[in-house]
Structures are given as C-alpha cells and as structure tokens.
Amino acid sequence: MPSDVVRVIYRKYDGSAHRDYPARRLTEDDLGVWLGVSVGTPSVYHGRPSVEQIPFVLLVPHHAWWTGMFNPPPRTSEVYCDIASPARWEDDDTVHLVDLDLDVVRRRGSGLVELLDEDEFADHRKQFGYPDEVATEAYAAAHWLFGALGDGTEPFATSYRKWLALVV
C-alpha cells in the first residue's frame, strides 16, 4: 500500500539540490500521481529552508518529461510545468526528478502561455553536459506542453481543480 505522504526531491543534472518537500498523496489515475502541498509545509528550495506560503497540487506523470504544478490565486501562474526527467519512485513514498531548467507556464487571467529559462537550459546543457537525447526529450516535452496549456488539453483545462480544492 502506498504511503499517504510522498517526499518530492528535485535535483539538477549535476546532482545538486534544487527542491525537496513532503506532499500528501491525493490519488493516482491514468495521468499520474496527484500530490497536494498545504500552506505551512516545510520545504527546501535551492538548498535553503523555506515554508510554503501558497498551497498547490503537483501532478507527477507516469512516463513523461515534465511535472505540472497547479496553483490558486494569488499566484500569477495558474499552471507551472517543470521540464524534468521521468519520475523515479523509491519505495512508493519518495519521487526523484531531475529538473532540466525549462518551464512552461500559463498565466492566470490572460491565459498567456510562456516558455521560460531557455538561456539557463543552454548554459546548463554545456556546463552539465546534457546528452543530445536529454535535450531532445526536454524540448519535445516543452513543445507539447506549450500547445496543451493553450488548447484545453486535460489535465490543464479543468480536471486539476477538484484536487486543488482539497488543499486550498
């Protein structure tokens, strides 16, 4: 039986710490594992202790090169997708991901979809030696997400709202 609490660990390609926080397992479906993070959750961002000020839901897809973070107001990003390695699960209670810098975001209100951090991706590709296959998968995921966040593809249209309501 899977644990109710999942530790989410993002690292950079060189192994350095990026993000680390506990999340509550909400459900698992054909899209992936849905995790909820409440206000006050202790976390680590870029190696520094932090506390979540705004709740969110994280979708960890079964076999994709991205994760999706779904946010309530007042966050300006309604949906924030990190391009990351496919999830590697350890003992059903820890998920490991490698953050690959690129992000695809849909802005609240305007619906504007943006691809972020291409310069960071290019720098880290050289610095960390991303293999061509990793770069190809990262750009393919970003391209797919750019369209999906803009055209109403689920889970980015409405299906995430029921899970977000559980953590708000």
VMD Tcl script that builds the backbone (N, CA, C; Angstrom):
set m [mol new atoms 504]
animate dup $m
set s [atomselect $m all]
$s set {name element resname resid chain x y z} {
  {N N MET 1 A 0.842 -1.195 0.000}
  {CA C MET 1 A 0.000 0.000 0.000}
  {C C MET 1 A 0.878 1.247 0.000}
  {N N PRO 2 A 0.672 2.170 -0.942}
  {CA C PRO 2 A 1.477 3.381 -0.992}
  {C C PRO 2 A 1.282 4.262 0.240}
  {N N SER 3 A 2.317 4.968 0.593}
  {CA C SER 3 A 2.270 5.880 1.729}
  {C C SER 3 A 1.363 7.071 1.420}
  {N N ASP 4 A 0.764 7.654 2.464}
  {CA C ASP 4 A -0.054 8.859 2.307}
  {C C ASP 4 A 0.809 10.093 2.077}
  {N N VAL 5 A 2.056 10.040 2.538}
  {CA C VAL 5 A 2.969 11.166 2.374}
  {C C VAL 5 A 4.094 10.753 1.433}
  {N N VAL 6 A 4.362 11.635 0.466}
  {CA C VAL 6 A 5.407 11.393 -0.525}
  {C C VAL 6 A 6.454 12.495 -0.401}
  {N N ARG 7 A 7.698 12.127 -0.356}
  {CA C ARG 7 A 8.776 13.112 -0.389}
  {C C ARG 7 A 9.126 13.374 -1.848}
  {N N VAL 8 A 9.076 14.636 -2.241}
  {CA C VAL 8 A 9.372 15.054 -3.614}
  {C C VAL 8 A 10.776 15.658 -3.619}
  {N N ILE 9 A 11.662 15.051 -4.400}
  {CA C ILE 9 A 13.052 15.517 -4.452}
  {C C ILE 9 A 13.415 15.847 -5.896}
  {N N TYR 10 A 13.668 17.133 -6.139}
  {CA C TYR 10 A 14.189 17.589 -7.430}
  {C C TYR 10 A 15.671 17.884 -7.250}
  {N N ARG 11 A 16.471 17.412 -8.176}
  {CA C ARG 11 A 17.887 17.763 -8.222}
  {C C ARG 11 A 18.174 18.353 -9.599}
  {N N LYS 12 A 19.284 19.020 -9.713}
  {CA C LYS 12 A 19.756 19.468 -11.010}
  {C C LYS 12 A 20.529 18.309 -11.648}
  {N N TYR 13 A 20.862 18.432 -12.906}
  {CA C TYR 13 A 21.501 17.349 -13.643}
  {C C TYR 13 A 22.844 16.955 -13.034}
  {N N ASP 14 A 23.534 17.912 -12.387}
  {CA C ASP 14 A 24.827 17.614 -11.759}
  {C C ASP 14 A 24.669 16.987 -10.371}
  {N N GLY 15 A 23.420 16.780 -9.923}
  {CA C GLY 15 A 23.164 16.171 -8.632}
  {C C GLY 15 A 22.935 17.153 -7.503}
  {N N SER 16 A 23.125 18.440 -7.760}
  {CA C SER 16 A 22.939 19.425 -6.698}
  {C C SER 16 A 21.457 19.560 -6.336}
  {N N ALA 17 A 21.221 19.951 -5.086}
  {CA C ALA 17 A 19.855 20.087 -4.569}
  {C C ALA 17 A 19.122 21.211 -5.289}
  {N N HIS 18 A 17.847 20.976 -5.579}
  {CA C HIS 18 A 17.014 22.009 -6.183}
  {C C HIS 18 A 15.779 22.263 -5.313}
  {N N ARG 19 A 14.922 21.248 -5.153}
  {CA C ARG 19 A 13.736 21.368 -4.295}
  {C C ARG 19 A 13.519 20.047 -3.565}
  {N N ASP 20 A 12.933 20.150 -2.380}
  {CA C ASP 20 A 12.694 18.963 -1.567}
  {C C ASP 20 A 11.559 19.309 -0.602}
  {N N TYR 21 A 10.466 18.546 -0.666}
  {CA C TYR 21 A 9.346 18.824 0.232}
  {C C TYR 21 A 8.441 17.598 0.349}
  {N N PRO 22 A 7.707 17.504 1.467}
  {CA C PRO 22 A 6.719 16.442 1.602}
  {C C PRO 22 A 5.402 16.881 0.961}
  {N N ALA 23 A 4.668 15.918 0.433}
  {CA C ALA 23 A 3.358 16.194 -0.168}
  {C C ALA 23 A 2.406 15.068 0.201}
  {N N ARG 24 A 1.140 15.380 0.221}
  {CA C ARG 24 A 0.114 14.383 0.538}
  {C C ARG 24 A -0.359 13.736 -0.758}
  {N N ARG 25 A -0.350 12.406 -0.784}
  {CA C ARG 25 A -0.848 11.680 -1.951}
  {C C ARG 25 A -2.367 11.845 -1.994}
  {N N LEU 26 A -2.866 12.433 -3.083}
  {CA C LEU 26 A -4.301 12.648 -3.225}
  {C C LEU 26 A -4.964 11.490 -3.970}
  {N N THR 27 A -4.353 11.097 -5.084}
  {CA C THR 27 A -4.880 9.986 -5.871}
  {C C THR 27 A -3.855 9.609 -6.929}
  {N N GLU 28 A -4.126 8.513 -7.591}
  {CA C GLU 28 A -3.352 8.106 -8.766}
  {C C GLU 28 A -4.363 7.706 -9.822}
  {N N ASP 29 A -4.154 8.201 -11.043}
  {CA C ASP 29 A -5.052 7.866 -12.134}
  {C C ASP 29 A -4.236 7.625 -13.393}
  {N N ASP 30 A -4.893 7.594 -14.542}
  {CA C ASP 30 A -4.177 7.314 -15.785}
  {C C ASP 30 A -3.185 8.420 -16.145}
  {N N LEU 31 A -3.341 9.614 -15.576}
  {CA C LEU 31 A -2.430 10.721 -15.854}
  {C C LEU 31 A -1.157 10.651 -15.018}
  {N N GLY 32 A -1.273 10.126 -13.804}
  {CA C GLY 32 A -0.122 10.067 -12.924}
  {C C GLY 32 A -0.536 10.106 -11.471}
  {N N VAL 33 A 0.386 10.552 -10.630}
  {CA C VAL 33 A 0.153 10.653 -9.190}
  {C C VAL 33 A -0.068 12.129 -8.862}
  {N N TRP 34 A -1.197 12.396 -8.201}
  {CA C TRP 34 A -1.569 13.750 -7.799}
  {C C TRP 34 A -1.176 13.936 -6.339}
  {N N LEU 35 A -0.408 14.992 -6.063}
  {CA C LEU 35 A 0.098 15.274 -4.726}
  {C C LEU 35 A -0.340 16.669 -4.301}
  {N N GLY 36 A -0.704 16.822 -3.039}
  {CA C GLY 36 A -1.115 18.119 -2.520}
  {C C GLY 36 A -0.124 18.659 -1.509}
  {N N VAL 37 A 0.133 19.960 -1.611}
  {CA C VAL 37 A 1.041 20.636 -0.679}
  {C C VAL 37 A 0.274 21.791 -0.043}
  {N N SER 38 A 0.195 21.789 1.281}
  {CA C SER 38 A -0.576 22.784 2.026}
  {C C SER 38 A 0.289 23.957 2.460}
  {N N VAL 39 A -0.378 25.062 2.785}
  {CA C VAL 39 A 0.299 26.208 3.380}
  {C C VAL 39 A 0.993 25.741 4.654}
  {N N GLY 40 A 2.203 26.231 4.879}
  {CA C GLY 40 A 2.948 25.883 6.083}
  {C C GLY 40 A 3.835 24.662 5.939}
  {N N THR 41 A 3.785 24.014 4.776}
  {CA C THR 41 A 4.628 22.842 4.563}
  {C C THR 41 A 6.096 23.259 4.529}
  {N N PRO 42 A 6.938 22.636 5.369}
  {CA C PRO 42 A 8.370 22.942 5.309}
  {C C PRO 42 A 8.959 22.396 4.011}
  {N N SER 43 A 9.857 23.163 3.423}
  {CA C SER 43 A 10.453 22.748 2.160}
  {C C SER 43 A 11.879 23.275 2.075}
  {N N VAL 44 A 12.570 22.824 1.050}
  {CA C VAL 44 A 13.913 23.322 0.762}
  {C C VAL 44 A 13.928 23.740 -0.703}
  {N N TYR 45 A 14.325 24.980 -0.957}
  {CA C TYR 45 A 14.458 25.486 -2.321}
  {C C TYR 45 A 15.884 25.956 -2.514}
  {N N HIS 46 A 16.529 25.433 -3.531}
  {CA C HIS 46 A 17.916 25.789 -3.847}
  {C C HIS 46 A 18.819 25.651 -2.622}
  {N N GLY 47 A 18.564 24.607 -1.825}
  {CA C GLY 47 A 19.400 24.315 -0.676}
  {C C GLY 47 A 19.081 25.112 0.576}
  {N N ARG 48 A 18.059 25.966 0.518}
  {CA C ARG 48 A 17.717 26.794 1.674}
  {C C ARG 48 A 16.359 26.399 2.254}
  {N N PRO 49 A 16.244 26.345 3.579}
  {CA C PRO 49 A 14.952 26.035 4.203}
  {C C PRO 49 A 13.912 27.093 3.847}
  {N N SER 50 A 12.690 26.639 3.669}
  {CA C SER 50 A 11.598 27.519 3.293}
  {C C SER 50 A 10.307 26.939 3.862}
  {N N VAL 51 A 9.240 27.699 3.762}
  {CA C VAL 51 A 7.917 27.250 4.169}
  {C C VAL 51 A 6.946 27.684 3.080}
  {N N GLU 52 A 6.108 26.765 2.635}
  {CA C GLU 52 A 5.156 27.088 1.568}
  {C C GLU 52 A 4.140 28.111 2.052}
  {N N GLN 53 A 3.995 29.192 1.296}
  {CA C GLN 53 A 3.064 30.266 1.630}
  {C C GLN 53 A 1.732 30.128 0.889}
  {N N ILE 54 A 1.749 29.403 -0.226}
  {CA C ILE 54 A 0.550 29.207 -1.047}
  {C C ILE 54 A 0.455 27.714 -1.358}
  {N N PRO 55 A -0.715 27.103 -1.177}
  {CA C PRO 55 A -0.846 25.672 -1.465}
  {C C PRO 55 A -0.774 25.409 -2.966}
  {N N PHE 56 A -0.512 24.161 -3.327}
  {CA C PHE 56 A -0.526 23.782 -4.738}
  {C C PHE 56 A -0.722 22.282 -4.862}
  {N N VAL 57 A -1.034 21.866 -6.075}
  {CA C VAL 57 A -1.145 20.446 -6.406}
  {C C VAL 57 A -0.086 20.147 -7.449}
  {N N LEU 58 A 0.599 19.035 -7.276}
  {CA C LEU 58 A 1.625 18.596 -8.218}
  {C C LEU 58 A 1.167 17.308 -8.884}
  {N N LEU 59 A 1.195 17.286 -10.199}
  {CA C LEU 59 A 0.950 16.059 -10.951}
  {C C LEU 59 A 2.290 15.512 -11.403}
  {N N VAL 60 A 2.577 14.280 -10.989}
  {CA C VAL 60 A 3.781 13.580 -11.428}
  {C C VAL 60 A 3.312 12.527 -12.429}
  {N N PRO 61 A 3.482 12.799 -13.730}
  {CA C PRO 61 A 3.023 11.840 -14.743}
  {C C PRO 61 A 3.771 10.511 -14.643}
  {N N HIS 62 A 3.138 9.468 -15.160}
  {CA C HIS 62 A 3.742 8.140 -15.100}
  {C C HIS 62 A 5.030 8.043 -15.922}
  {N N HIS 63 A 5.026 8.555 -17.130}
  {CA C HIS 63 A 6.201 8.372 -18.009}
  {C C HIS 63 A 6.414 9.591 -18.891}
  {N N ALA 64 A 6.529 10.755 -18.298}
  {CA C ALA 64 A 6.684 11.970 -19.102}
  {C C ALA 64 A 7.881 12.774 -18.603}
  {N N TRP 65 A 8.336 13.683 -19.436}
  {CA C TRP 65 A 9.487 14.524 -19.140}
  {C C TRP 65 A 9.026 15.867 -18.575}
  {N N TRP 66 A 8.060 15.876 -17.665}
  {CA C TRP 66 A 7.568 17.093 -17.043}
  {C C TRP 66 A 6.789 16.759 -15.777}
  {N N THR 67 A 6.594 17.783 -14.950}
  {CA C THR 67 A 5.651 17.732 -13.845}
  {C C THR 67 A 4.778 18.979 -13.962}
  {N N GLY 68 A 3.569 18.904 -13.438}
  {CA C GLY 68 A 2.665 20.048 -13.504}
  {C C GLY 68 A 2.281 20.513 -12.117}
  {N N MET 69 A 2.475 21.802 -11.862}
  {CA C MET 69 A 2.073 22.411 -10.596}
  {C C MET 69 A 0.859 23.296 -10.877}
  {N N PHE 70 A -0.207 23.066 -10.129}
  {CA C PHE 70 A -1.456 23.788 -10.308}
  {C C PHE 70 A -1.661 24.676 -9.085}
  {N N ASN 71 A -1.835 25.981 -9.333}
  {CA C ASN 71 A -1.799 26.978 -8.274}
  {C C ASN 71 A -3.099 27.768 -8.163}
  {N N PRO 72 A -3.490 28.112 -6.929}
  {CA C PRO 72 A -4.625 29.005 -6.733}
  {C C PRO 72 A -4.162 30.466 -6.761}
  {N N PRO 73 A -5.094 31.414 -6.816}
  {CA C PRO 73 A -4.708 32.814 -6.609}
  {C C PRO 73 A -4.122 32.941 -5.202}
  {N N PRO 74 A -3.226 33.816 -4.931}
  {CA C PRO 74 A -2.810 34.939 -5.760}
  {C C PRO 74 A -1.629 34.647 -6.681}
  {N N ARG 75 A -1.197 33.390 -6.784}
  {CA C ARG 75 A -0.085 33.100 -7.705}
  {C C ARG 75 A -0.474 33.547 -9.108}
  {N N THR 76 A 0.452 34.185 -9.794}
  {CA C THR 76 A 0.175 34.658 -11.147}
  {C C THR 76 A 0.230 33.519 -12.158}
  {N N SER 77 A 0.896 32.412 -11.793}
  {CA C SER 77 A 0.919 31.245 -12.674}
  {C C SER 77 A -0.189 30.293 -12.251}
  {N N GLU 78 A -1.162 30.096 -13.132}
  {CA C GLU 78 A -2.232 29.142 -12.862}
  {C C GLU 78 A -1.692 27.722 -12.960}
  {N N VAL 79 A -0.866 27.482 -13.994}
  {CA C VAL 79 A -0.218 26.193 -14.202}
  {C C VAL 79 A 1.259 26.455 -14.474}
  {N N TYR 80 A 2.117 25.706 -13.773}
  {CA C TYR 80 A 3.563 25.861 -13.925}
  {C C TYR 80 A 4.140 24.467 -14.123}
  {N N CYS 81 A 4.673 24.218 -15.307}
  {CA C CYS 81 A 5.233 22.897 -15.615}
  {C C CYS 81 A 6.747 22.966 -15.681}
  {N N ASP 82 A 7.377 22.128 -14.886}
  {CA C ASP 82 A 8.828 21.965 -14.937}
  {C C ASP 82 A 9.154 20.874 -15.941}
  {N N ILE 83 A 10.081 21.141 -16.822}
  {CA C ILE 83 A 10.607 20.080 -17.672}
  {C C ILE 83 A 11.608 19.328 -16.800}
  {N N ALA 84 A 11.380 18.033 -16.668}
  {CA C ALA 84 A 12.180 17.219 -15.752}
  {C C ALA 84 A 12.274 15.801 -16.291}
  {N N SER 85 A 13.235 15.076 -15.788}
  {CA C SER 85 A 13.366 13.663 -16.142}
  {C C SER 85 A 12.094 12.923 -15.743}
  {N N PRO 86 A 11.814 11.793 -16.395}
  {CA C PRO 86 A 10.701 10.974 -15.912}
  {C C PRO 86 A 10.924 10.596 -14.444}
  {N N ALA 87 A 9.837 10.525 -13.702}
  {CA C ALA 87 A 9.902 10.251 -12.267}
  {C C ALA 87 A 10.512 8.885 -11.985}
  {N N ARG 88 A 11.343 8.860 -10.949}
  {CA C ARG 88 A 11.881 7.598 -10.441}
  {C C ARG 88 A 11.385 7.449 -9.012}
  {N N TRP 89 A 10.545 6.442 -8.796}
  {CA C TRP 89 A 9.941 6.212 -7.483}
  {C C TRP 89 A 10.791 5.260 -6.663}
  {N N GLU 90 A 10.871 5.566 -5.373}
  {CA C GLU 90 A 11.604 4.738 -4.417}
  {C C GLU 90 A 10.642 4.362 -3.291}
  {N N ASP 91 A 10.350 3.081 -3.156}
  {CA C ASP 91 A 9.505 2.568 -2.075}
  {C C ASP 91 A 8.127 3.226 -1.999}
  {N N ASP 92 A 7.589 3.699 -3.105}
  {CA C ASP 92 A 6.257 4.316 -3.173}
  {C C ASP 92 A 6.093 5.569 -2.318}
  {N N ASP 93 A 7.155 6.014 -1.614}
  {CA C ASP 93 A 6.983 7.196 -0.779}
  {C C ASP 93 A 7.999 8.305 -1.059}
  {N N THR 94 A 8.827 8.115 -2.070}
  {CA C THR 94 A 9.782 9.147 -2.473}
  {C C THR 94 A 9.839 9.169 -3.986}
  {N N VAL 95 A 9.736 10.374 -4.559}
  {CA C VAL 95 A 9.856 10.505 -6.007}
  {C C VAL 95 A 11.058 11.409 -6.302}
  {N N HIS 96 A 11.919 10.925 -7.191}
  {CA C HIS 96 A 13.119 11.652 -7.589}
  {C C HIS 96 A 12.934 12.167 -9.013}
  {N N LEU 97 A 13.279 13.451 -9.201}
  {CA C LEU 97 A 13.168 14.089 -10.510}
  {C C LEU 97 A 14.420 14.926 -10.742}
  {N N VAL 98 A 14.833 15.030 -12.000}
  {CA C VAL 98 A 15.946 15.900 -12.359}
  {C C VAL 98 A 15.364 17.083 -13.112}
  {N N ASP 99 A 15.477 18.272 -12.511}
  {CA C ASP 99 A 14.974 19.498 -13.126}
  {C C ASP 99 A 15.888 19.890 -14.286}
  {N N LEU 100 A 15.289 20.081 -15.453}
  {CA C LEU 100 A 16.061 20.401 -16.654}
  {C C LEU 100 A 15.878 21.852 -17.104}
  {N N ASP 101 A 15.587 22.720 -16.160}
  {CA C ASP 101 A 15.613 24.167 -16.341}
  {C C ASP 101 A 14.413 24.751 -17.081}
  {N N LEU 102 A 14.040 24.184 -18.221}
  {CA C LEU 102 A 12.935 24.747 -18.996}
  {C C LEU 102 A 11.628 24.651 -18.208}
  {N N ASP 103 A 10.794 25.673 -18.334}
  {CA C ASP 103 A 9.488 25.699 -17.685}
  {C C ASP 103 A 8.471 26.206 -18.697}
  {N N VAL 104 A 7.259 25.675 -18.615}
  {CA C VAL 104 A 6.158 26.164 -19.434}
  {C C VAL 104 A 5.062 26.589 -18.468}
  {N N VAL 105 A 4.608 27.833 -18.617}
  {CA C VAL 105 A 3.709 28.452 -17.653}
  {C C VAL 105 A 2.491 29.019 -18.357}
  {N N ARG 106 A 1.316 28.835 -17.724}
  {CA C ARG 106 A 0.113 29.542 -18.189}
  {C C ARG 106 A -0.245 30.555 -17.109}
  {N N ARG 107 A -0.340 31.822 -17.521}
  {CA C ARG 107 A -0.625 32.919 -16.601}
  {C C ARG 107 A -2.118 32.994 -16.285}
  {N N ARG 108 A -2.389 33.281 -15.031}
  {CA C ARG 108 A -3.765 33.436 -14.570}
  {C C ARG 108 A -4.373 34.675 -15.231}
  {N N GLY 109 A -5.626 34.580 -15.580}
  {CA C GLY 109 A -6.341 35.723 -16.145}
  {C C GLY 109 A -6.172 35.836 -17.645}
  {N N SER 110 A -4.957 36.109 -18.093}
  {CA C SER 110 A -4.713 36.314 -19.530}
  {C C SER 110 A -4.668 35.009 -20.308}
  {N N GLY 111 A -4.311 33.913 -19.634}
  {CA C GLY 111 A -4.156 32.639 -20.330}
  {C C GLY 111 A -2.891 32.561 -21.161}
  {N N LEU 112 A -2.042 33.580 -21.068}
  {CA C LEU 112 A -0.783 33.607 -21.814}
  {C C LEU 112 A 0.073 32.405 -21.442}
  {N N VAL 113 A 0.586 31.700 -22.446}
  {CA C VAL 113 A 1.473 30.558 -22.224}
  {C C VAL 113 A 2.883 30.987 -22.604}
  {N N GLU 114 A 3.841 30.711 -21.714}
  {CA C GLU 114 A 5.226 31.123 -21.923}
  {C C GLU 114 A 6.182 29.952 -21.730}
  {N N LEU 115 A 7.238 29.939 -22.529}
  {CA C LEU 115 A 8.364 29.030 -22.328}
  {C C LEU 115 A 9.451 29.844 -21.642}
  {N N LEU 116 A 9.877 29.392 -20.471}
  {CA C LEU 116 A 10.846 30.132 -19.662}
  {C C LEU 116 A 12.180 29.397 -19.575}
  {N N ASP 117 A 13.227 30.173 -19.331}
  {CA C ASP 117 A 14.555 29.687 -18.953}
  {C C ASP 117 A 15.307 28.942 -20.055}
  {N N GLU 118 A 15.073 29.315 -21.301}
  {CA C GLU 118 A 15.848 28.694 -22.389}
  {C C GLU 118 A 17.327 29.013 -22.259}
  {N N ASP 119 A 17.655 30.219 -21.762}
  {CA C ASP 119 A 19.066 30.587 -21.574}
  {C C ASP 119 A 19.724 29.730 -20.493}
  {N N GLU 120 A 19.006 29.480 -19.401}
  {CA C GLU 120 A 19.529 28.621 -18.339}
  {C C GLU 120 A 19.724 27.192 -18.860}
  {N N PHE 121 A 18.771 26.714 -19.656}
  {CA C PHE 121 A 18.885 25.382 -20.241}
  {C C PHE 121 A 20.139 25.298 -21.112}
  {N N ALA 122 A 20.359 26.291 -21.960}
  {CA C ALA 122 A 21.536 26.292 -22.838}
  {C C ALA 122 A 22.832 26.316 -22.024}
  {N N ASP 123 A 22.869 27.151 -20.987}
  {CA C ASP 123 A 24.061 27.230 -20.127}
  {C C ASP 123 A 24.326 25.906 -19.420}
  {N N HIS 124 A 23.267 25.340 -18.831}
  {CA C HIS 124 A 23.440 24.084 -18.098}
  {C C HIS 124 A 23.711 22.906 -19.031}
  {N N ARG 125 A 23.188 22.981 -20.246}
  {CA C ARG 125 A 23.473 21.908 -21.206}
  {C C ARG 125 A 24.983 21.809 -21.441}
  {N N LYS 126 A 25.626 22.955 -21.561}
  {CA C LYS 126 A 27.087 22.969 -21.727}
  {C C LYS 126 A 27.791 22.606 -20.419}
  {N N GLN 127 A 27.381 23.282 -19.334}
  {CA C GLN 127 A 28.047 23.110 -18.043}
  {C C GLN 127 A 27.923 21.682 -17.508}
  {N N PHE 128 A 26.731 21.097 -17.596}
  {CA C PHE 128 A 26.483 19.783 -17.025}
  {C C PHE 128 A 26.596 18.659 -18.044}
  {N N GLY 129 A 26.710 19.021 -19.322}
  {CA C GLY 129 A 26.872 18.005 -20.347}
  {C C GLY 129 A 25.618 17.198 -20.642}
  {N N TYR 130 A 24.477 17.894 -20.775}
  {CA C TYR 130 A 23.251 17.160 -21.120}
  {C C TYR 130 A 23.476 16.395 -22.419}
  {N N PRO 131 A 23.227 15.107 -22.433}
  {CA C PRO 131 A 23.316 14.352 -23.687}
  {C C PRO 131 A 22.267 14.852 -24.685}
  {N N ASP 132 A 22.521 14.638 -25.971}
  {CA C ASP 132 A 21.581 15.073 -27.007}
  {C C ASP 132 A 20.188 14.490 -26.787}
  {N N GLU 133 A 20.108 13.242 -26.348}
  {CA C GLU 133 A 18.803 12.606 -26.112}
  {C C GLU 133 A 18.010 13.354 -25.031}
  {N N VAL 134 A 18.687 13.785 -23.974}
  {CA C VAL 134 A 18.025 14.529 -22.899}
  {C C VAL 134 A 17.519 15.867 -23.427}
  {N N ALA 135 A 18.348 16.563 -24.190}
  {CA C ALA 135 A 17.938 17.849 -24.759}
  {C C ALA 135 A 16.751 17.672 -25.705}
  {N N THR 136 A 16.785 16.624 -26.518}
  {CA C THR 136 A 15.684 16.357 -27.452}
  {C C THR 136 A 14.388 16.093 -26.699}
  {N N GLU 137 A 14.443 15.262 -25.657}
  {CA C GLU 137 A 13.244 14.959 -24.857}
  {C C GLU 137 A 12.737 16.211 -24.143}
  {N N ALA 138 A 13.642 17.019 -23.617}
  {CA C ALA 138 A 13.246 18.235 -22.908}
  {C C ALA 138 A 12.512 19.194 -23.840}
  {N N TYR 139 A 13.064 19.433 -25.028}
  {CA C TYR 139 A 12.410 20.340 -25.974}
  {C C TYR 139 A 11.104 19.764 -26.509}
  {N N ALA 140 A 11.035 18.465 -26.695}
  {CA C ALA 140 A 9.780 17.839 -27.149}
  {C C ALA 140 A 8.695 18.008 -26.090}
  {N N ALA 141 A 9.048 17.809 -24.814}
  {CA C ALA 141 A 8.078 17.991 -23.733}
  {C C ALA 141 A 7.624 19.447 -23.654}
  {N N ALA 142 A 8.563 20.375 -23.761}
  {CA C ALA 142 A 8.213 21.798 -23.708}
  {C C ALA 142 A 7.283 22.173 -24.862}
  {N N HIS 143 A 7.574 21.671 -26.047}
  {CA C HIS 143 A 6.739 21.958 -27.221}
  {C C HIS 143 A 5.322 21.409 -27.009}
  {N N TRP 144 A 5.214 20.165 -26.527}
  {CA C TRP 144 A 3.897 19.574 -26.297}
  {C C TRP 144 A 3.129 20.361 -25.239}
  {N N LEU 145 A 3.802 20.706 -24.138}
  {CA C LEU 145 A 3.153 21.461 -23.064}
  {C C LEU 145 A 2.693 22.836 -23.533}
  {N N PHE 146 A 3.485 23.477 -24.365}
  {CA C PHE 146 A 3.119 24.805 -24.862}
  {C C PHE 146 A 1.769 24.741 -25.568}
  {N N GLY 147 A 1.570 23.723 -26.368}
  {CA C GLY 147 A 0.279 23.553 -27.042}
  {C C GLY 147 A -0.814 23.127 -26.084}
  {N N ALA 148 A -0.522 22.175 -25.218}
  {CA C ALA 148 A -1.533 21.616 -24.315}
  {C C ALA 148 A -2.048 22.644 -23.309}
  {N N LEU 149 A -1.180 23.520 -22.821}
  {CA C LEU 149 A -1.619 24.542 -21.877}
  {C C LEU 149 A -2.484 25.600 -22.561}
  {N N GLY 150 A -2.318 25.731 -23.853}
  {CA C GLY 150 A -3.078 26.737 -24.588}
  {C C GLY 150 A -4.373 26.247 -25.211}
  {N N ASP 151 A -4.502 24.932 -25.427}
  {CA C ASP 151 A -5.666 24.461 -26.194}
  {C C ASP 151 A -6.712 23.699 -25.386}
  {N N GLY 152 A -6.566 23.653 -24.072}
  {CA C GLY 152 A -7.583 22.994 -23.260}
  {C C GLY 152 A -7.385 21.509 -23.076}
  {N N THR 153 A -6.223 21.000 -23.430}
  {CA C THR 153 A -5.917 19.589 -23.199}
  {C C THR 153 A -5.937 19.318 -21.692}
  {N N GLU 154 A -6.552 18.213 -21.308}
  {CA C GLU 154 A -6.501 17.813 -19.898}
  {C C GLU 154 A -5.136 17.186 -19.619}
  {N N PRO 155 A -4.638 17.367 -18.439}
  {CA C PRO 155 A -5.288 17.822 -17.216}
  {C C PRO 155 A -5.239 19.329 -17.004}
  {N N PHE 156 A -4.869 20.083 -18.039}
  {CA C PHE 156 A -4.607 21.514 -17.871}
  {C C PHE 156 A -5.844 22.387 -18.004}
  {N N ALA 157 A -6.975 21.816 -18.392}
  {CA C ALA 157 A -8.198 22.603 -18.554}
  {C C ALA 157 A -8.940 22.722 -17.227}
  {N N THR 158 A -9.536 21.632 -16.764}
  {CA C THR 158 A -10.349 21.702 -15.548}
  {C C THR 158 A -10.135 20.553 -14.574}
  {N N SER 159 A -9.602 19.428 -15.019}
  {CA C SER 159 A -9.563 18.236 -14.152}
  {C C SER 159 A -8.727 18.426 -12.895}
  {N N TYR 160 A -7.780 19.331 -12.910}
  {CA C TYR 160 A -6.944 19.560 -11.725}
  {C C TYR 160 A -7.695 20.288 -10.612}
  {N N ARG 161 A -8.764 20.972 -10.953}
  {CA C ARG 161 A -9.451 21.835 -9.972}
  {C C ARG 161 A -10.002 21.060 -8.779}
  {N N LYS 162 A -10.485 19.849 -9.001}
  {CA C LYS 162 A -11.024 19.076 -7.870}
  {C C LYS 162 A -9.937 18.723 -6.869}
  {N N TRP 163 A -8.693 18.515 -7.362}
  {CA C TRP 163 A -7.599 18.190 -6.449}
  {C C TRP 163 A -7.087 19.446 -5.762}
  {N N LEU 164 A -7.055 20.563 -6.484}
  {CA C LEU 164 A -6.617 21.814 -5.895}
  {C C LEU 164 A -7.573 22.242 -4.778}
  {N N ALA 165 A -8.860 21.981 -4.956}
  {CA C ALA 165 A -9.851 22.343 -3.924}
  {C C ALA 165 A -9.572 21.621 -2.599}
  {N N LEU 166 A -8.931 20.468 -2.660}
  {CA C LEU 166 A -8.631 19.720 -1.430}
  {C C LEU 166 A -7.499 20.335 -0.601}
  {N N VAL 167 A -6.662 21.152 -1.224}
  {CA C VAL 167 A -5.527 21.726 -0.490}
  {C C VAL 167 A -5.678 23.215 -0.215}
  {N N VAL 168 A -6.659 23.845 -0.833}
  {CA C VAL 168 A -6.855 25.291 -0.646}
  {C C VAL 168 A -7.605 25.541 0.646}
}
mol reanalyze $m
mol bondsrecalc $m
mol representation Tube
mol addrep $m
